[in-house]
Amino acid sequence: MTMKENLVKVLIIGSGPAGYTAGIYAGRANLSPLIYEGDQPGGQLTQTTEIENFPGYPQGVDGNEMMSHLREQALRFGASIKSRKIVKVDFSKRPFVCEDERGEKVEAETVIISTGASAKYLGLADEEKYRGLGVSACATCDGFFYRKKRVAVVGGGDTACEEALYLSSLAEKVYMIVRKDYLRASDVMKRRVMEKENIEVLFNCNTEGLYGEDGVEGVHIVRHLGTDKEERFDLAVEGFFLAIGHRPNTEIFRGQIDIDAEGYIVVAAPTTKTNVEGVFAAGDCADPIYRQAVSAAGTGCRAAIDAERFLLAKEEL
């Protein structure tokens, strides 16, 4: 194909709730969007067994099933989808030029970035083994399943404290596993955690592994690792929550658009506009605060509308 045959009005890089929703809206606007799904079609939610807090599913829904529904809806309204990953972009001039892993290039009048973010994990083999079976990186998403149960949260910053406090309203007992001998969180968050009766903070502790038959039943912990006070013990819990941060999947856009110190794409709120005219960002790659499926879908909608209005202003529809 020549470059002109590969020219599209709207190129969506990434899938998930943001990318697929952008595809639905851009498709309904007759913009014939092209979606590059990336190396994890459907995004993080495809690793979630059940989603109960997305509107429209009163009985809950499997993450893969919901992403499949959104994908089918985008296709229904005229989106084209490629199960490939964009590895290189050039936003220096319009049309923008993007290249996929096979070396195929596509030109786009507008680009919507919805590459998401990946939760940081400790790197234990057990995390993968028990993913969806007691291991989670989102208390808001999965906390409901641990009502009246015992859970552990790994981390010592504001995010970990927020997760622990949220879980404390559901779970019988919440343990915070903290590597250092103090919490890195803000004073107000520290106070709230310390005042909560069913939260217990385990300082100077590292997680060595998880155990359980059909799911997480406990955590192998070492206290005072590498010192003469080193000791090991097991902690019985049914849920293990990672709260050590998220890493936005934005590396290929460095030097092309404005990205903050944490790697999140900077947008001109309340729009989804980046500092490059015609490039928009939606979902977790531009959201360090909420990171929810429904909020990601909302920004996907907004990005498609922003792209449509941009094209109308340029009279390129």
Secondary structure, DSSP 8 states (H G I E B T S, - for coil): --TGGGEEEEEEE--HHHHHHHHHHHHHTT---EEE--SSTTGGGGG-S-B-SSTT-TT-B-HHHHHHHHHHHHHHTT-EEE---EEEEE-SSSSEEEEETTS-EEEEEEEEE---EEE-----HHHHHTBTTTEES-HHHHGGGGTTSEEEEE--SHHHHHHHHHHHTTSSEEEEE-SSSS--S-HHHHHHHHH-TTEEEETTEEEEEEE-SSS--EEEEEESTTSTT-EEEEEE-SEEEE-S-EEES-GGGBTTB-B-TTS-B---TTS-B-SSTTEEE-GGGG-SS---HHHHHHHHHHHHHHHHHHHHHTT--
